[in-house]
């Protein structure tokens, strides 16, 4: 298995959160926690937000926050 930042995931790729590198409060409010299964739904071009499916819930976030999430794919 490979670890990568959420911002490096491709469309349709999925994995499990293994590390949070930033303020956990912001990520916890979005429902992003260690052990959560995420699937990349969409990435907007040119510094736009990305949307992941977190156990049945669509979560949109900016690239700065997404870069703090490490996923094992």
One Martini backbone bead per residue (centre of mass of N, CA, C, O) as a GRO file, in nm:
protein
   73
    1UNK     BB    1   0.100   0.034   0.015
    2UNK     BB    2   0.015   0.382  -0.027
    3UNK     BB    3   0.114   0.710   0.051
    4UNK     BB    4  -0.099   1.011   0.039
    5UNK     BB    5  -0.224   1.289  -0.038
    6UNK     BB    6  -0.531   1.401  -0.110
    7UNK     BB    7  -0.426   1.585  -0.353
    8UNK     BB    8  -0.303   1.309  -0.509
    9UNK     BB    9  -0.560   1.203  -0.581
   10UNK     BB   10  -0.769   1.036  -0.788
   11UNK     BB   11  -1.025   0.971  -0.963
   12UNK     BB   12  -1.180   0.706  -0.773
   13UNK     BB   13  -1.000   0.699  -0.547
   14UNK     BB   14  -0.906   0.507  -0.250
   15UNK     BB   15  -0.898   0.532   0.123
   16UNK     BB   16  -0.717   0.564   0.435
   17UNK     BB   17  -0.679   0.737   0.711
   18UNK     BB   18  -0.346   0.796   0.883
   19UNK     BB   19  -0.311   1.125   0.873
   20UNK     BB   20  -0.288   1.443   1.056
   21UNK     BB   21  -0.115   1.767   0.988
   22UNK     BB   22  -0.329   1.944   1.131
   23UNK     BB   23  -0.596   2.085   1.241
   24UNK     BB   24  -0.833   1.879   1.376
   25UNK     BB   25  -1.087   2.046   1.402
   26UNK     BB   26  -1.147   2.100   1.103
   27UNK     BB   27  -1.155   1.798   1.019
   28UNK     BB   28  -1.370   1.701   1.222
   29UNK     BB   29  -1.599   1.888   1.112
   30UNK     BB   30  -1.584   1.717   0.829
   31UNK     BB   31  -1.528   1.398   0.915
   32UNK     BB   32  -1.210   1.378   0.943
   33UNK     BB   33  -1.046   1.069   1.026
   34UNK     BB   34  -0.896   0.827   1.148
   35UNK     BB   35  -1.000   0.542   0.947
   36UNK     BB   36  -1.130   0.673   0.716
   37UNK     BB   37  -1.313   0.637   0.428
   38UNK     BB   38  -1.206   0.750   0.100
   39UNK     BB   39  -1.342   0.918  -0.199
   40UNK     BB   40  -1.283   1.046  -0.502
   41UNK     BB   41  -1.493   1.258  -0.693
   42UNK     BB   42  -1.361   1.563  -0.715
   43UNK     BB   43  -1.165   1.804  -0.918
   44UNK     BB   44  -1.078   2.120  -0.939
   45UNK     BB   45  -0.942   2.340  -1.129
   46UNK     BB   46  -0.727   2.563  -1.037
   47UNK     BB   47  -0.742   2.560  -0.704
   48UNK     BB   48  -0.976   2.399  -0.636
   49UNK     BB   49  -1.187   2.209  -0.501
   50UNK     BB   50  -1.264   1.909  -0.326
   51UNK     BB   51  -1.435   1.583  -0.341
   52UNK     BB   52  -1.547   1.356  -0.090
   53UNK     BB   53  -1.620   1.030   0.025
   54UNK     BB   54  -1.743   0.986   0.369
   55UNK     BB   55  -1.924   0.744   0.441
   56UNK     BB   56  -2.170   0.883   0.242
   57UNK     BB   57  -2.031   1.174   0.254
   58UNK     BB   58  -2.005   1.481   0.119
   59UNK     BB   59  -1.679   1.654   0.095
   60UNK     BB   60  -1.568   1.982   0.096
   61UNK     BB   61  -1.236   2.118   0.007
   62UNK     BB   62  -0.954   2.267   0.029
   63UNK     BB   63  -0.622   2.230  -0.046
   64UNK     BB   64  -0.501   2.302   0.232
   65UNK     BB   65  -0.657   2.085   0.390
   66UNK     BB   66  -0.605   1.831   0.209
   67UNK     BB   67  -0.284   1.836   0.254
   68UNK     BB   68  -0.326   1.720   0.569
   69UNK     BB   69  -0.409   1.445   0.434
   70UNK     BB   70  -0.334   1.102   0.489
   71UNK     BB   71  -0.340   0.826   0.255
   72UNK     BB   72  -0.416   0.485   0.211
   73UNK     BB   73  -0.411   0.300  -0.119
   0.00000   0.00000   0.00000
